[in-house]
Amino acid sequence: MAIKVANNQSLTAITALPSAVSGGAMTLLSTQTASGSSTITFDSNIDDTYDEYVFKFYDLNPATDEKDFMFNGRDGGSSYDATKTTTHFKAYHDEADTETSFSYDTGRDLAQSTAFQILIQDIGNGADESAAGELHLFDPSNTTFVKHFYSRMSGVYFQNYSFNLYTAGYFNVTAAIDGIQFKFDSGDFDGTIKMYGVT
């Protein structure tokens, strides 16, 4: 099916998708802002209302230099320690244009672990340094299958590198995932996280 364009051959006149194209609307469920906070926790609105939840991260800035941003899930109890298996790889390039890399990171993946999963590492705490990105969580209320997730993050490494990190995995539990917590590996941080439900 072709998408029709305006007479001037631009897409500016299109105000809605054709009925044959599905959307995937996002509904904002919660916004939390850290200001010298140690954690941000989403412990409500993660249920069977949506099959996908998206967390978007804006200007995450640790109070202490060279810190890792991470997350974990809660599977019905009170602790954020759901068992997970993950994969993690990264690309980076320094401002001086002297070093680049693209590699799998064996030190930051997990195998049947209850530990927090690192989403991006070694973020600087300078006034112009921060991280941003998103995490997608699929069908967290399912009690038959594992609960999949993936993340893509961009940030400023503490030694002035551009970092791009990819993480994916699954919560290997039969219980529903009903809460998600974010933090740096130590210390407080500033930043905003928004949670969306996707239809």
Secondary structure, 3 states (H helix, E strand, C coil): CCCCCCCCCCCCCCCCCCCCCCCCCEEEEEEEEEEEECEEEECCCCCCCCCEEEEEEEEEEECCCCEEEEEEEECCCCCCCCCEEEEEEEEEEECCCCCEEEEECCCCCCCCECCCEEEEEEECCCCCCCEEEEEEEECCCCCCCCEEEEEEEEEEECCCEEEEEEEEEEECCCCCCCEEEEEECCCCEEEEEEEEEEC
